[in-house]
Amino acid sequence: MDMYFQLKKNNTTVKQEIIAGLTTFSTMAYIIVVSPTLLSQAGMDFQAVTIATCLAAFIGCMLSGFLSNYPFAQAPGIGLSAFFVYGIVLGGGYSWQGALAIVFLSGLAFILLTVTGLRASILKAIPLNVRQAIPVGIGLFIALIGLNNSGVVDVNQGPIIDILTANSQTGTADLVEQVLKAPPQILEFGNFADSEVYLTFLGLALIVAFSVWNVTGAILLGIVLVSIVSFIIGGTSLPDDLLQTSFDIAPIFLQLDFNVFGGNEESAIGVILDVFFIVLAFTMVDLLDTVGTLYGTADKGGFLDENGELPRIKGALMADAVATTAGALLGTSTTTTYIESGSGIASGGKTGLTAVVVGLLFLLIIPFSSLVALIPTAATSAALVMVGVLMIGAVTKIDFSDLETAVPAFLVIALMPFSYSIANGIGMGIIAYVFIKVIKRDFSTIHPLAAIIAGLFILRYFVI
């Protein structure tokens, strides 16, 4: 392991990599439940998708570890799973078998872009100020995810609901006027009587304390201790069906339906264009999410070179591409690199051994997948907030005195958490970058691929 993963060269140990792998796994293990819950709404077998999710994550993590030697973990993406269900099956009228075929096609597109080097070229085309803003935006984004999941931050709909309830017989015009006068506060602190809220703060306090004391695996220790406390106070309990997991994925395995090109459209060209734009959407969303994660977490781990580039990025991209293709065959949505990899990197993960550990844990958890219920949301939420704290420091690299740099960077940072999407933040940042270059008539400095990406995002927002 030392020779292959170059542990000594990277100033790490097997123990440190295992701790990092355990930490990353514990913060992204929710995918074992969330992805099957989403995909089952498209008519897919829940238990089969659960197994397929673990297998796809295993394949993605192993490929990532061995091909790139970076601690980047992979699993089916939540956002892409939602697009699979609500954008293609329920929204587009396709069968889930047809949607799997589309995911498979997008995986082949990923592989082609990676082999030809075009995918890496696309990454290099992303402006430096946008790349510098990515880890900051991701930090705020995952912190918001953690705070929202645990109920520490809540959407303030109380005044609106009170008005609607008290004025159920009021005329429409008067009701609208009262709603518009409601307090404008959108977010507020959650209910501190809720155990998830104070357990999250307990977890964050423990993680901060362990970090200040330079305790190895501070984030993992915080997760474990909060899980124990939650179990003691009755927040979680041991599942009754702990050893009753089915291993049958036949209902979804190799169920791809390439008749999507036949569709219900009157025009064959219309069907082909429809599928093309769906594949394009999958490709762009996964590409930009992967870019954000790779550069954001790589920056925090110190993996970027003096030019802000990521060495061995082709291996990381190929792992993502092959895992997506394999995942479609198994019966799950697009596999992508997870931003939760940052928790393992913060715990000391420096090589691909961390990703391999995560992959093995996904494989080993299959017979005991219900054990995930023992890790409360509060525990993982505290870890995500701490990772946000660690990642936001990259903001000091951005020159906000120059609007040409500041505006695109700000849009990246603001829109990632506000729109709940890494891809939206990066997309709007690139559009702003190209726009400013154009109005300055500084055409020679616009990378052709940056202009193409901006155009594709505009197409996605206004056409797709």
CORNORQUI-V6324 format. One line per field, one symbol per residue. phi: phi as a letter, one per 20 degrees, with the letter a starting at -180 (. if undefined). psi: psi as a letter, one per 20 degrees, with the letter a starting at -180 (. if undefined). Layout:
phi = ???
psi = ???
//
This chain:
phi = .fffelfffelbcggffffffffggfedfgffdffffffffeoefffffgfffffffffffffffeedldeeecagfffffffgfeedffeeneffffffffffffffffffffffnfffffffffggffffegffffgfffffgffffenfdcfedggfffffffcfdffgffffffffefgffedbffefefffffffffffffffffffelefmgffffffffffffffenfcbfffegddfededgfcflefdefgfeldffdffffffffgfffffgffffffffggffffffffemefefemddfmffffffgfffffffffffobegebfeffgfffffeofccffgfffffffffffgfcgffgffefggfffffffffgffefffffeeeefdffefffffffffffffdlbfffffgfffffffgffffeleffeefgfffffgfffffffddf
psi = hhggilgghjlrrgghhgggghggghijihhhggghgghhijjqpghghgghggghhgggggggghhhkqloqqrpqghhhghgghhgfhhijqrhghhhhggghhghgggghggiihghhgghipqghghhhghgggghghghgghghijhpqpnjgggggghgilhjqqgghggghghiqpipgqrqaoiiphhghhghgggggggghghjkppkgggggggghgggghgjjhqrpqhkhkkpqjojhhipkkpojjhigajqhphhhgghghghgggggggggghgggggghghhghikiqaijjroqkhhghghggghhgghhhhhlrapprpphihhhhghjjpirihghgggghhhghigikhihhiioqhhghghghghhgghhihihiipnjiohhhggggghggghghhjlpgggggghggghgggghghiklhhiopghghgggghhggghig.
//
